């Protein structure tokens, strides 16, 4: 490996993704022997907002290995359309270190259309 390069040249970058229409998404990145890795971790929530969405809200909480990293609750916007929340974090995993990413959704007056939890390794 070149100095400053974390990814072995003979291995393609890792990509892990979980998609769900439920209120919980769990992504497990297994530990690997031999080298550290850097991932861009994203969680995206998309909800359907009904035309009469008065008082509706959506919430997304993201945990890494059981520890809360981020949580946000917002009023629902765009009646009759969609609304969403997104989270992004860059994470370095040392050699043999794995990571469990858990995204939890709470809603009132809207319907979860899709929850996506994704991790892309920096090449």
N, C-alpha and C positions, 0 to 999 in steps of 0.2 A: 504494500500500500504506500502511496505517496504521503509525505508529511501532511497532517491536517485532514486526510481522507479517512472517514470512518467506515466506509462500505467496501468490502472486498470486490475487486473488479470482476471476478468470475461469477458473482451472484447477482441476479436481478434485484432491484429494490423491492422490498416487501410492501404489500397492500392488503389491508384487512378492512372488511366492511360488513356491517349488519344493518339490514333494512327491516322495518316493522311498522305495522299500523296499530300496535299496542302502545301502552303507556310506559313500557320499560324496554330498553335496548342494552344488551351487554356484549362487549367486544373484549376478547381475550387475546393478547399478543404474547405468544410464548417466548420464554428466554432462549437465547442461542449461545452456544459456546464460541469463544474466540474473539468476538469484537463488539464494541459499543455501537449503538444505533441511535439515530435521531429521527423522530417521527413528528409529522404535523397531524395532530388529532383534531377532528372536527365532529361536532354534533349539530344536526339540523332538525328542527321541528317545523312541520307544515300542518296547519289546521284549516278546516272548512268553517267559515263564519256564516251563520244564518242571517237572512235579511233583518230579522228582529233580534239583534245581538246586544241589546242594552244590558249592561252589567256583566257581560262575558269577559273572560280573561284566559290567558294561557301562561304556563310556567314550565321552565326547563331547569333541571338540576343535573350537574355533571360531577361524578365522583371518580377518583383514581385510587384503586386499591382500597375502596371503602371510605376514603376521606373526601369530603366535599371540596371541590375546586371552585365551583361557580354555581350561582342560582339566580334566576331572574323571573319575575312575574310582571306581565304587562297587560293592560286592557286590550281586548280584541279590537282590531281596526278592520276596515274594508267589508262592511256588511254585504252579504251575498257573494263574497269572493273568498280569498284565502289570506292568511296571515302567518307569521312564523317568527321563530327565534333561532339564532345561530351562536355557536361557541367555537373558538379556535384556541389551541395551545400547542406550542412546540415542546416536546419532551425528549430528554436524552435518557436512554436505557443503557446501563453498563453491561458488560459481557455477562451472559447468563441471567440477566434480569428480565422478568416478564412484567406485564402490566394488564390490569383488569380495568376497563373503562365502562362505567355504568351511567346511562342517561335515563332520568326519571321525569315523566311528564305528569302534570296536573292541569286540569282544565275545568272551566265552568262555562256552559252555554255554547261551546264550540265542539267540533268533532276532530279527533286526530286523523289526519290523512296519511302522514308518513313521518317516521322518526328514523334518521340515518345517523349511525355512528361509524366513523371512518378514520383510519390511520394510514398515512402514506410515509414510507421511509424516504428520507432525504438521500438522493443518489450521490 
